[in-house]
């Protein structure tokens, strides 16, 4: 008897599953999920189709940034070189003034040291 009831319940569940449900309210969640899956699949297909263009665009962007960085580095090195030469030349050009100021300071004018020493070294 127990097995007959079990078989009957299994048969009823099977028939209910195979028969399905024609109520649109019951089908709506399944339709929504299927639509979302299809939308996601379409988005992935589109991304894959555009992949080579995105990679080419990214490589182009990297190349442009490298060129610009290289130009900036070269410009900054030229400026640094010019500034270094200017500072060295200025120091050499001012040597007579520094000697003169030192001689004045040694001749009894120590007030010049406060003005002259920062200019000598900075």
C-alpha positions as CSV (number, residue, x, y, z in Angstrom):
1,X,0.0,0.0,0.0
2,X,2.8,2.3,0.9
3,X,4.5,1.8,-2.5
4,X,1.2,2.3,-4.3
5,X,0.7,5.7,-2.5
6,X,4.3,6.7,-3.3
7,X,3.9,5.7,-6.9
8,X,0.6,7.7,-7.1
9,X,2.2,10.8,-5.6
10,X,5.2,10.5,-8.0
11,X,2.8,10.1,-10.9
12,X,0.8,13.2,-9.9
13,X,4.0,15.3,-9.4
14,X,5.2,14.1,-12.8
15,X,2.0,15.0,-14.5
16,X,1.9,18.4,-12.8
17,X,5.4,19.1,-14.0
18,X,4.9,17.9,-17.5
19,X,1.6,19.7,-17.9
20,X,3.2,23.1,-16.9
21,X,1.3,26.2,-16.0
22,X,-0.4,28.4,-18.5
23,X,-0.9,31.3,-16.1
24,X,1.0,34.3,-17.4
25,X,1.9,35.4,-13.9
26,X,3.8,32.2,-13.4
27,X,5.7,32.6,-16.7
28,X,6.7,36.2,-16.2
29,X,9.6,35.6,-13.8
30,X,11.0,32.9,-16.2
31,X,10.6,35.2,-19.2
32,X,12.3,38.0,-17.3
33,X,15.3,35.8,-16.4
34,X,15.6,34.5,-20.0
35,X,15.4,38.1,-21.4
36,X,18.2,39.2,-19.0
37,X,20.4,36.2,-20.0
38,X,19.8,37.0,-23.7
39,X,20.6,40.6,-23.1
40,X,23.8,39.7,-21.2
41,X,24.8,37.3,-24.0
42,X,24.2,40.0,-26.7
43,X,26.3,42.5,-24.7
44,X,29.2,39.9,-24.5
45,X,29.0,39.2,-28.2
46,X,29.1,43.0,-29.0
47,X,32.1,43.4,-26.6
48,X,34.0,40.6,-28.3
49,X,33.2,42.0,-31.7
50,X,34.6,45.4,-30.7
51,X,37.6,43.9,-28.8
52,X,40.2,44.4,-31.6
53,X,39.2,48.1,-32.0
54,X,39.5,48.7,-28.3
55,X,42.9,47.1,-28.1
56,X,44.1,49.2,-31.1
57,X,42.7,52.4,-29.5
58,X,44.5,51.5,-26.2
59,X,47.8,50.9,-27.9
60,X,47.5,54.2,-29.8
61,X,46.8,56.0,-26.6
62,X,49.8,54.4,-24.9
63,X,52.0,55.4,-27.8
64,X,50.8,59.0,-27.8
65,X,51.4,59.3,-24.0
66,X,54.9,57.8,-24.4
67,X,55.8,60.3,-27.1
68,X,54.4,63.2,-25.0
69,X,56.3,62.0,-21.9
70,X,59.5,61.7,-24.0
71,X,59.0,65.2,-25.4
72,X,58.5,66.6,-21.8
73,X,61.6,64.8,-20.5
74,X,63.7,66.2,-23.4
75,X,62.4,69.7,-22.8
76,X,63.0,69.5,-19.0
77,X,66.5,68.2,-19.6
78,X,67.3,71.1,-21.9
79,X,65.9,73.5,-19.4
80,X,68.0,71.9,-16.6
81,X,71.1,72.0,-18.7
82,X,70.6,75.7,-19.6
83,X,69.9,76.6,-16.0
84,X,73.0,74.7,-14.8
85,X,75.2,76.5,-17.3
86,X,73.6,79.8,-16.4
87,X,74.2,79.3,-12.6
88,X,77.8,78.3,-13.2
89,X,78.4,81.2,-15.6
90,X,76.8,83.6,-13.1
91,X,79.0,82.3,-10.3
92,X,82.1,82.8,-12.5
93,X,81.0,86.3,-13.6
94,X,80.5,87.4,-10.1
95,X,83.9,86.3,-8.8
96,X,85.4,89.8,-9.1
97,X,82.5,91.2,-7.0
98,X,82.9,88.4,-4.4
99,X,86.6,89.1,-4.1
100,X,86.0,92.8,-3.8
101,X,83.4,92.3,-1.1
102,X,85.6,89.9,0.8
103,X,88.5,92.5,0.7
104,X,86.1,95.2,1.9
105,X,84.9,92.9,4.7
106,X,88.5,92.1,5.7
107,X,89.2,95.8,5.6
108,X,86.9,96.4,8.5
109,X,83.4,96.3,6.9
110,X,81.9,93.0,8.4
111,X,78.3,94.2,7.6
112,X,78.8,93.1,4.0
113,X,79.0,89.4,5.1
114,X,75.3,89.2,5.7
115,X,74.5,90.4,2.2
116,X,77.4,88.8,0.3
117,X,77.6,85.3,1.6
118,X,74.0,84.2,0.6
119,X,74.6,85.6,-2.9
120,X,77.9,83.7,-3.2
121,X,76.4,80.3,-2.5
122,X,72.7,80.6,-3.5
